[in-house]
Amino acid sequence: MDFKNIQLLDNKQLNINEKGVLLTLINLASNDRVVKNYSLIELSNIMSVTKPTLIKVLNNLEEKGFIEKIKCEGRYAKNCYKICV
C-alpha cells in the first residue's frame, strides 16, 4: 500500500464503505487510472457489497470528486471509472 492510499484511509470526508470501494477501484485501475470492463454485479461481488450499496457509494464518490464516471467504448459499453485522487 502506498502513501496516497494510507492518506485515503485517514480521510474524514469518506465513510468506511466509500474508503473500501475507492481503494478497491484504485487496485483494479489500469495505468491510466481508469477501471474498465467490470459490470456493477462484478464489482459488487469483488467488493462484497450489494449492487444498490455499490451504486450509492459510487455516486457519493463521484459527487465528492474522488472518481469520474465515463462511458467506455464498445457496442455494449459499461461505465468506466476514472480515479481522480
Order of alpha helices (4+ residues) and beta strands (2+ residues): alpha-alpha-beta-alpha-alpha-beta-beta
